[in-house]
Amino acid sequence: MTTQQPALVLDPTGSGRHAEHRALRDRGPATQVDVLGVRAWSVSDPALLKRLLTSPDVSKDARTHWPAFGEVVGTWPLALWVAVENMFTAYGSDHRKLRRLVAPAFSARRVEAMRPAVEAMVSGLVDRLAALPAGEPVDLRQELAYPLPIAVIGHLMGVPEDRRTGFRALVDGVFDTTLDQAEAQANTARLYEVLDRLVADKRAAPGDDMTSLLIAARDDEGDGARMSSQELRDTLLLMISAGYETTVNVVDQAVYTLLTRPDQLALVRAGTVTWADVVEETLRHEPAVKHLPLRYAVADIPLPDGRTIARGEAILASYAAANRHPDWHEDADTFDAARPVKEHLAFGHGVHFCLGAPLARMEVALALEGLFGRFPGIRLADPAEEPPPVPSLISNGHQRLPVLLHAG
């Protein structure tokens, strides 16, 4: 090890996240942490993090660049995060190949073409909310934040409506860092069963959806550019899980923040800021992903304080801590939708920047506009207490978000 500094043990339950992020920043630009028993360097300084995220000396390919991979993969609850074979874990030419196959689905033209469908989904969900008994608390995570992204990604990927609830539960398990190794392994096995059934069905009866297009690319490309069978199923896993869980959290956090910061909601209603401004500040202030495992040093990487991330050591991108770094944003802990600098790392940085960012931004903005437009008197059911966090050191959302839709 490059230092004797005790590792900071990250809380798998997600409790006390802001105090934990402050502790990370207090320990310097990078510090060693314990991630469910695995040692890694957490990077919370935004300048250093951006440098590492664009450096050829940092890889996401655990098999090639992490000496601990063989030992860890069979016992670590987060093994799926490092063992999948898709663009999330690819490096160099492998990453470029996989990204090239997926990128057309998220072009500006394709995303904008989805707007009417997303608007219709939001309208239907808001209509369903309006039909609920007045005066009773409604869990908005359950009734809006969850169903919208799963409907959008289901539409994009061609997941039948009767299977979307099953996908949702399994994806939740991927992000739940309180599962032990056996529970996580069982969840992964069930998830692959569902993915394999989807591939089989789409191969037998292709549709106008991304799953069918990826299968066609897998079957038709020349050997040098072709996805392996494992890359195909893991690419579907990435697109469904990343396109769902993260957007759920952004809707959840944006609604919660606006209901606890009426001054910010007033800025939107007055036209001082836009819903897009609210989305960007939510992404900075409460990003959907707190920590993203893992990356690996391809060579020794000197740190600004004189320490070194040694070749082969793991690196954890601590996006939430970096987003609130006081050297990056003034009064960084305060939500300010009128903040002139909109920069954040919620979607990553560099070659692994999230392809689905434009679609996620559109979904959240339309959801907020539809919700607050229909229910001007909406308020928290219990304003005195923040709902408990989802049990995860990765995912950043609430287990529930109870509200009253109408003014009392």
Phi, psi and omega in degrees: 000152185273351181206155178262004180300129179300141179286140174279121182279117180284139184281116181291345181276347181080005180285148177060038188297320184292321176296321179295320180293322176296320179297321178297312181296324180295337182271004176112180182302327177215146180211153180280138180228162175252117181250091182053041177096354178255133179275135178211163172268114173277127179250116183242355176276121187297323180294315178294318182297315179297324178296316181291325182291345179246008184269135173292349178276005179235128184238158170252005182270097183294322183299323184270325194239007179237103182302334182279356188305309184300325180284321188280322194297333182275349186233343187278132178300336180262022183305323182302326183295337181248347185261344180298152179244084178209188185291344177296326183247006184273160184223140173065228185295328177297318178295317180298320179299310185290321180294323179299325181287331185265328189307321182303332181292340184242023175296157180303321181295316181293319180295314181295327178294337178278350185305311180302322179294318179293319178300319179294321178297314178299314181300318179295320180291321179292321175300320180294322176296318182296335181276353179288155180303129180294144175090351179261141179299144179236132177275103184289336175295319181287322191261347179225306186297322178286303191292331182294305181297324181290329176290319181294311182290328175296319177296314182295317187267351180077028177281122180303146184302325183286353178253352188292324178297321178296318176300316183303312182297321181288323177293321175305322180294329178297324183269350182280107184268013172263355177289142174278178186299319181293318179294317179296320180295319178294321178297319179297318180298317179294321180297317179293326176300316180293318178296318180295324177294320178298315179298316180298317180294318182287329176292324180285325182219081182298151177231186178269071184210166186291326178300314179297321179294320179293322177297317178297319178295320179297319185277334189257336183296154172295162186305322183291334183251001187281143170287143168286166177300321179292321177297323178297307183293325180285332174292318175298318177301314181297313185293322181287316184287314181292325181284349183253296190300316184294318181293324174307313184293322181292318175301311180304307184292324180294315179297313181300317182295316180295328180281342176259351178232074182301336177296326179287321176296324179296326177297322178292312183297330180277353181082009179289323175231165181254170174297327177297323177296319178297318179299313182296319180289327174297316179299326176283311190285320180221072182298152184297331181240124180279306179230139180240112177275151336227164169234171187217141179284122178279335176217167174301135182239109177292140178259159182300334183267010176098347177280176183222133166276113186285151176308132179092350179279151183275150181232133179249121177280109183263078187298317184295318178294320180293320182299331181256020180294129183294341177280349182259313184233135175290139181049053193295335182279352182265132175283123181217098182294342178269007180305128185290329180266116186264011187289144175196174181243021186300330180257014182086199185196147177082208188293339179263014177305138188298121178296330184275007184303313180299322179292317179298316179301317180296314180304311184294316180299317179293323179296316180294316180299317180292318182293306185285338174289322181279329186234076183296339181262012183302142179207163178292141177291327179225084186291347184280347187219131176287135177301152182294150180285158171296147184283083186199141169269355178261301187281140185238089178205185179256152176293329179206162180219078183285129180227163167251126190282337186240150178298139181260000000 
